[in-house]
Amino acid sequence: MRVAAAQIDVKLGEVEANLAAAVDWIGRAAEAGADLVVLPECALTGYCFESREEALPHARAIDDPLWQRISKACGAGGNRFAVIGFLERDGECLYNASALVGPAGVLGSYRKIHLPHLGVDRFVDCSQRPYAVYQAGEMRVGLAICYDSSFPEPMRVLGLEQADVIALSTNWPVAARRTAEIVPPARSMENHLYFIAANRIGRERSFHFCGLSSICGPDGVELARAVSDEETLLVAEIDLAAARNKRIERTPGSHVIDRFADRRPEFYGKLSEPQ
């Protein structure tokens, strides 16, 4: 199978233009043979809003008709899937969210839980939904957004929920360059799964985004890496069996690693205690 990360620019508040760009990149990924393509955080809306009031008019519901266009793009290249970031409006609530979409429509969505003091995250509501994994064809896809990846615990939860792939839509600015370089390989290795980090590029108000999107394999090896902050499509081959086999025999019988079976959660209680 193949997966892809679309590293693209985004226009603040221009939902129609961003939607057209997303459909175009989904088509490019399909032409490259990708079964799944991940697009950046807030790819439909932009990120650097200065208030909740400014952001709300650009937010969309999970049942908005625009998802039909994305679903149609996924079906045009066969049975393809896309993960895309957006601002979600649910009544009076506003969330930084991502959706998994296929030819049949929206298959699942996620609302950001870890909110940094940055961009629109200063004004959105914190999700109360747990992390979840969704079926996309043969793949089991876990959804997360940007700052979530700086915490090992939610990535492990997605691994325990049997994710084959973690799809991280992100907006890392240049100040977060080291996060873009270090975190995806670490999280993929820790959980022995595939990790797709789709970052954006360009400038939005006072922020410059660093690109450096990547696709990492279960052993933490980079399968594809953007080396600049230009628009690009990363594509990599994946083997679901490799992600599902958590038992690593480096030397058969004498050096065996299983980071799931070897856990000792009875000693981890401190992790769930609030600070």
PyMOL commands that set and color helices and strands:
alter all, ss='L'
color gray80, all
select helices_A, chain A and resi 15-31+52-58+66-76+119-122+146-150+152-160+174-191+240-244+265-267+269-272
alter helices_A, ss='H'
color red, helices_A
select strands_A, chain A and resi 2-7+36-38+81-90+93-102+105-111+133-136+139-145+165-169+194-198+201-204+207-210+214-216+222-225+232-237+248-251+255-257
alter strands_A, ss='S'
color yellow, strands_A
deselect
rebuild
show_as cartoon
